[in-house]
Amino acid sequence: MKYSQWRRRRLVGESKVPIRLLVLRKVFLTSCILVDGVFLPWIVIASNRAIFSYALFAAGLVLAVFLEARFYFRWKKA
């Protein structure tokens, strides 16, 4: 318990960013990984690995990464 409190204080002290914002960033990045790594591959699995499903997966992944990066950098500036 003491270690986690010390780590939290050190993290907040070094970053000079509120803990709430740090938690929101971590949740956002975790949800991005979940979408890109778990939900998008279901396109391929649900369509029985058809040729068009790989193209749809690639297009969805590129779009998702682009939107995630754009949102993250806009949020980071603000």
Summary of the structure (lengths in Angstrom):
residues: 78
radius of gyration: 17.7
end to end distance: 33.0
largest distance: 53.7
contacts: 173
relative contact order: 0.09
helix: 87%
strand: 0%
